[in-house]
């Protein structure tokens, strides 16, 4: 392991839906003439580069003191996805590794990270097998394959959440399960209106699950009965993967691949307000997708969300309406701590913005290619996570980096085999899940 683990950061590849474009060598069959003179500049490289606001040069970044969280029970941490500043030791070493089952392959992917509760860490692999491990030593406690006998085992996706002694599992088979978190025994199963590729949210005795066709179902956590459902605009194309709703009090924030963001009453599903984060028009197909793939965050009186097509916005939680927005596209959850918001852009930039106004305090560019000279092997980053006075991101180049949340300076790096989903922290340990189905605990 190289470099002080004075901060891990960066994260694994963002996985896009495959789009196949067919074309002709010449336009309408005409012959090609000699090329025009001059330098060729791809229109795909004309995105604006972010720069820090020079008027904020003297603004000191202050953050809350790190706090110890024993659990990370759901995707994004707690139902609101606002985890703030977590405690983590200065120096980290690999404590144990464990095999969670089926790894990423050419036809299936790992889309959901681990969760931690009551001294156990839970995972779901690329073939919908759920495993519980002892968080202290990585020993397997139980393992359950949730693939129905009549289903195609080539389907993948779904996710997990723990609440009140139960593990809730969404699946690509349009089913959601409740399992006993201690034994893995099935308590109930219920149908969803469609397949799910995102982890559920659980709060207030309700399970909230988003399907791939932009429907949100609210289920009773006790027995799985359907309480209500909501539908956004169905999209023909989107990024691979989905988004876990954010929940705070009686408000659920649902984000869809259409770029729509809805605030719904948790009890009834009634719409409180709606926003659309479709960004500026772009020339390439992927960047034009408005998909909100990063989880929305509810922090105090604001909702923070970013769309792939280029809008990062802060929205009033109660009334709707944007407090501010910035032209930043991303597929990772924004991370809110104190008076600052951190986000990874689609241009491999880690950006720190002021929470109140959305002004850019600093920007740190991350490597975009394994071979920068040939611009070969793009690197996809995931995160960030703020823990122990550093931002941690992981990359598809098998690196985890730590970055100063105060200045953006890169503090350290470690090499970890395989690319990774975003890091999580609980009980003073850092957990990473690699695409090769290896769960790694560092402490």
C-alpha positions in Angstrom: 0.0 0.0 0.0 1.6 3.3 -1.1 1.1 6.7 0.3 -0.3 7.8 3.7 -4.0 7.1 3.9 -4.4 10.6 5.1 -7.4 10.5 3.0 -8.8 8.2 0.5 -10.8 9.5 -2.3 -12.2 9.0 -5.7 -14.3 6.4 -7.0 -15.2 3.8 -9.4 -16.5 3.9 -12.9 -19.9 5.4 -13.6 -21.6 2.9 -15.9 -23.5 4.2 -18.8 -26.2 2.6 -20.9 -24.9 1.4 -24.2 -26.0 3.5 -27.1 -25.2 2.2 -30.6 -25.0 4.7 -33.4 -24.8 3.6 -37.0 -23.5 5.9 -39.8 -22.2 6.2 -43.3 -18.7 6.9 -44.5 -20.0 9.7 -46.8 -23.0 12.0 -46.6 -25.8 10.9 -49.0 -23.3 8.8 -50.8 -21.1 11.6 -52.1 -17.4 11.2 -52.4 -15.1 12.7 -49.7 -12.9 15.6 -50.8 -9.6 16.6 -49.3 -9.8 17.6 -45.7 -10.0 21.3 -44.9 -6.8 22.8 -43.4 -6.6 23.7 -39.7 -6.7 22.0 -36.3 -9.6 19.7 -35.5 -11.2 20.3 -32.1 -13.9 17.8 -31.0 -17.2 19.5 -30.1 -17.3 17.0 -27.2 -14.4 18.8 -25.6 -16.0 22.3 -25.5 -17.5 22.0 -22.1 -16.8 24.9 -19.9 -14.0 24.4 -17.3 -15.0 25.3 -13.8 -12.9 27.9 -12.0 -12.9 29.1 -8.4 -14.7 32.4 -7.6 -11.8 34.8 -7.1 -13.9 36.9 -4.6 -13.9 33.8 -2.3 -10.1 33.5 -2.1 -10.0 34.6 1.5 -13.0 32.6 2.6 -11.9 30.0 5.1 -13.6 26.6 4.8 -14.9 25.6 8.2 -16.5 22.2 8.8 -18.3 20.5 11.7 -16.1 18.4 14.0 -16.0 14.7 12.9 -18.5 12.5 14.6 -18.5 8.8 15.0 -21.4 6.9 13.3 -21.7 3.3 14.2 -24.0 2.4 11.3 -24.4 3.2 7.6 -27.9 1.5 7.2 -29.0 2.7 3.8 -27.6 3.8 0.5 -26.3 7.3 1.2 -26.1 6.6 4.9 -29.2 7.8 6.6 -32.5 8.3 4.7 -31.8 12.0 4.2 -28.4 11.2 2.7 -26.9 14.0 4.8 -24.0 12.4 6.7 -21.9 15.6 7.2 -18.4 15.0 8.7 -17.7 11.5 9.9 -14.9 10.2 12.1 -12.1 8.1 10.7 -8.5 7.5 11.9 -5.6 9.3 10.2 -3.9 6.1 9.0 -5.8 3.2 7.5 -4.7 -0.3 6.6 -6.6 -3.2 5.2 -8.1 -5.1 8.1 -9.8 -7.9 6.1 -11.3 -8.7 2.7 -14.3 -10.9 1.8 -15.8 -12.4 -1.3 -19.5 -11.3 -1.7 -20.3 -13.6 -4.6 -20.7 -12.8 -8.3 -18.5 -10.1 -9.7 -19.0 -7.7 -12.5 -18.8 -9.1 -16.0 -19.6 -8.1 -19.6 -23.3 -8.7 -19.1 -23.9 -7.8 -15.4 -22.7 -5.1 -13.1 -22.4 -4.3 -9.4 -24.6 -1.3 -8.8 -25.3 -1.1 -5.1 -22.8 -0.7 -2.2 -22.8 -2.3 1.2 -24.7 -1.2 4.3 -23.8 -1.5 8.0 -26.0 -2.0 11.1 -25.7 -3.7 14.5 -22.2 -5.0 13.9 -23.0 -6.6 10.6 -22.2 -5.5 7.0 -24.6 -6.5 4.2 -23.9 -6.8 0.4 -25.8 -7.7 -2.7 -23.8 -9.1 -5.6 -24.3 -9.0 -9.4 -26.6 -12.0 -9.4 -28.9 -10.8 -6.5 -27.3 -12.8 -3.8 -27.4 -11.1 -0.4 -24.7 -11.8 2.2 -24.2 -10.8 5.8 -20.7 -10.5 7.3 -19.3 -9.8 10.7 -18.1 -6.2 10.5 -15.3 -6.9 12.9 -13.5 -9.7 11.1 -15.3 -10.2 7.8 -16.6 -13.7 8.6 -19.7 -14.7 6.7 -22.9 -15.0 8.8 -25.4 -16.0 6.2 -26.0 -15.9 2.4 -29.3 -15.9 0.4 -29.9 -16.1 -3.3 -33.0 -14.1 -4.1 -33.3 -15.0 -7.8 -36.7 -16.7 -8.4 -36.4 -20.1 -10.1 -38.5 -19.0 -13.1 -36.4 -15.8 -13.7 -33.5 -15.2 -16.0 -30.4 -15.2 -13.7 -28.7 -12.8 -16.2 -30.7 -9.9 -14.7 -28.8 -7.6 -12.3 -29.3 -4.6 -10.1 -31.3 -3.8 -7.0 -30.1 -2.8 -3.6 -30.4 -3.1 0.2 -31.3 -1.1 3.3 -31.5 -2.0 7.0 -34.1 -0.7 9.5 -35.3 -2.1 12.8 -33.8 -5.5 12.5 -35.0 -6.1 8.9 -33.1 -6.1 5.6 -35.1 -4.7 2.7 -34.0 -5.8 -0.8 -35.1 -4.4 -4.2 -34.4 -6.6 -7.2 -34.5 -6.5 -11.1 -37.3 -9.1 -10.9 -39.9 -6.4 -9.9 -39.9 -7.9 -6.4 -38.9 -6.4 -3.0 -38.0 -8.7 0.0 -37.9 -8.2 3.7 -35.4 -10.5 5.4 -34.6 -11.0 9.0 -31.3 -9.1 9.4 -29.9 -11.6 11.9 -30.7 -14.8 10.1 -31.5 -14.0 6.4 -34.9 -15.7 6.7 -37.6 -14.2 4.5 -40.4 -12.3 6.3 -42.3 -11.2 3.2 -42.0 -10.4 -0.5 -44.1 -8.0 -2.6 -44.4 -7.0 -6.2 -43.1 -3.7 -7.5 -44.6 -2.0 -10.6 -41.4 -2.7 -12.5 -37.8 -3.8 -12.1 -35.5 -1.9 -9.8 -31.8 -1.2 -10.1 -31.5 1.1 -7.1 -31.5 0.5 -3.3 -34.7 1.3 -1.4 -35.1 4.0 1.3 -36.8 3.1 4.6 -38.2 5.6 7.0 -41.3 6.0 9.2 -42.4 2.4 8.7 -42.4 2.7 4.9 -40.2 1.3 2.2 -39.7 3.5 -0.9 -38.4 2.0 -4.1 -37.9 3.5 -7.6 -38.3 1.3 -10.7 -36.4 1.7 -14.0 -39.4 3.2 -15.7 -39.6 6.1 -13.2 -42.2 4.9 -10.8 -41.9 5.3 -7.0 -43.7 2.7 -4.8 -44.3 3.1 -1.1 -44.8 -0.1 0.8 -45.7 -0.9 4.4 -42.5 -2.0 6.1 -44.5 -4.5 8.3 -46.1 -6.6 5.6 -45.1 -5.2 2.1 -48.6 -4.0 1.2 -48.7 -1.2 -1.3 -49.6 2.2 0.3 -49.3 4.4 -2.8 -47.3 4.9 -6.0 -46.2 7.8 -8.1 -45.1 7.9 -11.8 -42.8 10.4 -13.6 -42.2 10.6 -17.3 -41.0 7.3 -18.7 -37.7 7.7 -20.6 -36.5 5.5 -23.5 -32.9 6.0 -22.6 -31.0 6.6 -19.4 -27.8 5.9 -17.5 -27.3 2.4 -16.1 -28.4 2.3 -12.5 -31.0 4.2 -10.5 -31.5 6.6 -7.6 -32.5 6.0 -4.0 -35.1 8.5 -2.7 -34.2 10.9 0.1 -36.6 11.1 3.1 -36.8 13.6 5.9 -39.9 13.8 8.2 -43.0 13.6 6.0 -41.2 14.5 2.8 -39.8 12.1 0.2 -37.7 13.4 -2.7 -37.9 11.2 -5.8 -35.4 11.7 -8.6 -36.0 10.2 -12.1 -34.1 9.5 -15.3 -36.2 12.2 -17.0 -34.4 14.9 -14.9 -37.6 15.4 -12.8 -37.4 15.9 -9.1 -40.5 15.5 -7.0 -41.2 16.3 -3.4 -44.0 14.0 -2.2 -45.8 13.5 1.1 -44.5 10.3 2.6 -48.0 9.4 4.0 -50.1 9.9 0.9 -47.8 10.4 -2.1 -49.3 13.8 -2.8 -47.0 16.1 -4.8 -45.7 19.1 -2.8 -43.6 20.5 -5.6 -41.6 19.5 -8.7 -38.4 20.7 -10.5 -36.7 19.6 -13.7 -32.9 19.5 -13.8 -32.5 19.0 -17.5 -29.4 21.0 -18.3 -28.2 22.9 -21.3 -28.5 21.3 -24.7 -25.4 19.3 -25.6 -24.1 17.7 -28.9 -23.3 14.2 -27.6 -25.9 11.7 -26.7 -24.7 10.7 -23.3 -24.3 14.3 -22.0 -27.7 15.2 -23.2 -29.4 12.6 -20.9 -31.0 14.4 -18.0 -30.9 11.4 -15.7 -30.5 12.3 -12.0 -28.5 9.3 -11.0 -26.8 10.7 -7.9 -28.9 10.5 -4.8 -30.6 13.7 -3.8 -29.7 15.1 -0.4 -32.0 16.7 2.2 -30.0 19.0 4.5 -31.8 21.3 6.8 -34.1 23.5 4.7 -32.6 22.6 1.3 -32.6 19.8 -1.2 -29.4 19.3 -3.3 -29.4 17.4 -6.5 -27.4 17.1 -9.7 -28.3 15.9 -13.2 -26.1 14.3 -15.7 -27.0 16.9 -18.3 -25.5 19.8 -16.4 -27.5 21.3 -13.5 -26.6 21.2 -9.8 -29.3 22.9 -7.8 -30.3 23.8 -4.2 -34.1 23.8 -3.8 -36.3 25.0 -0.9 -37.5 21.8 0.9 -40.9 23.1 1.8 -42.0 25.3 -1.0 -39.9 24.3 -3.9 -38.1 26.9 -6.1 -34.4 27.1 -6.6 -32.2 28.9 -4.1 -29.4 28.6 -6.7 -28.2 26.5 -9.5 -24.9 26.0 -11.3 -24.0 24.5 -14.6 -22.3 21.3 -13.3 -23.2 17.9 -14.6 -22.6 14.8 -12.5 -23.8 11.3 -11.7 -22.6 11.1 -8.1 -24.4 12.2 -4.9 -23.5 15.7 -3.7 -22.0 15.6 -0.3 -23.1 18.4 2.1 -21.2 19.3 5.3 -21.5 22.5 7.3 -21.7 25.5 4.9 -20.2 23.7 1.9 -21.3 21.2 -0.8 -18.8 18.9 -2.6 -19.6 17.3 -5.9 -17.8 15.3 -8.6 -18.4 16.6 -12.1 -18.6 14.6 -15.3 -15.4 16.3 -16.3 -13.5 14.6 -13.5 -13.4 17.7 -11.3 -14.0 17.7 -7.5 -15.7 21.0 -6.7 -16.4 22.7 -3.4 -19.2 25.2 -3.4 -20.8 27.4 -0.7 -24.0 25.9 0.5 -25.9 29.2 0.7 -25.2 30.6 -2.8 -23.5 27.9 -4.8 -20.4 29.8 -5.5 -17.2 27.8 -6.3 -14.6 27.9 -3.5 -12.1 25.5 -5.2 -11.8 23.0 -8.0 -9.5 20.0 -8.1 -9.0 18.3 -11.5 -8.6 14.5 -11.3 -6.9 12.3 -13.9 -9.2 11.5 -16.7 -7.3 8.8 -18.5 -5.0 5.9 -17.5 -2.8 7.0 -20.5 -3.2 10.7 -20.7 -1.0 11.1 -23.7 -3.1 8.8 -25.8 -6.3 9.7 -24.0 -6.8 6.0 -23.5 -8.8 4.1 -20.8 -11.1 6.8 -19.3 -11.1 6.9 -15.5 -14.5 7.1 -13.7 -14.5 8.5 -10.2 -17.0 7.9 -7.4 -17.8 9.8 -4.2 -16.9 11.9 -2.4 -17.1 10.8 1.3 -16.0 13.3 4.0 -14.4 11.4 6.8 -11.5 12.3 9.1 -10.8 15.7 7.6 -10.4 14.4 4.1 -12.6 13.7 1.1 -12.3 10.2 -0.2 -12.9 9.2 -3.8 -12.3 6.0 -5.6 -11.4 5.4 -9.3 -11.7 2.8 -12.0 -7.9 2.9 -12.2 -7.7 1.0 -8.9 -6.8 4.0 -6.9 -8.4 5.7 -3.9 -7.4 9.3 -3.2 -7.8 11.6 -0.2 -8.3 15.3 -0.8 -8.3 18.2 1.6 -11.9 19.5 2.0 -10.4 22.9 2.9 -8.1 23.5 -0.1 -8.7 20.7 -2.6 -5.1 19.6 -2.3 -4.5 15.9 -2.9 -3.2 14.4 0.3 -2.6 10.8 -0.4 -3.3 7.7 -2.5 -3.5 4.0 -2.0 -3.8 1.3 -4.6 -6.6 -1.2 -4.2 -7.2 -4.0 -6.7 -10.3 -3.5 -8.9 -12.6 -0.5 -9.4 -15.0 0.4 -6.7 -18.4 1.8 -5.8 -18.3 4.8 -3.5 -16.7 4.3 -0.1 -18.7 4.2 3.1 -17.7 4.7 6.7 -19.0 3.2 9.9 -17.6 2.5 13.4 -14.3 4.0 12.5 -13.8 1.7 9.5 -13.8 2.5 5.8 -15.5 -0.1 3.5 -14.9 -0.4 -0.3 -16.6 -2.8 -2.7 -14.7 -3.7 -5.8 -16.1 -4.8 -9.1 -14.4 -8.2 -8.6 -16.9 -8.7 -5.8 -14.3 -8.2 -3.1 -15.4 -6.3 0.0 -12.5 -4.5 1.7 -12.4 -3.1 5.3 -9.8 -0.6 6.3 -9.2 0.7 9.8 
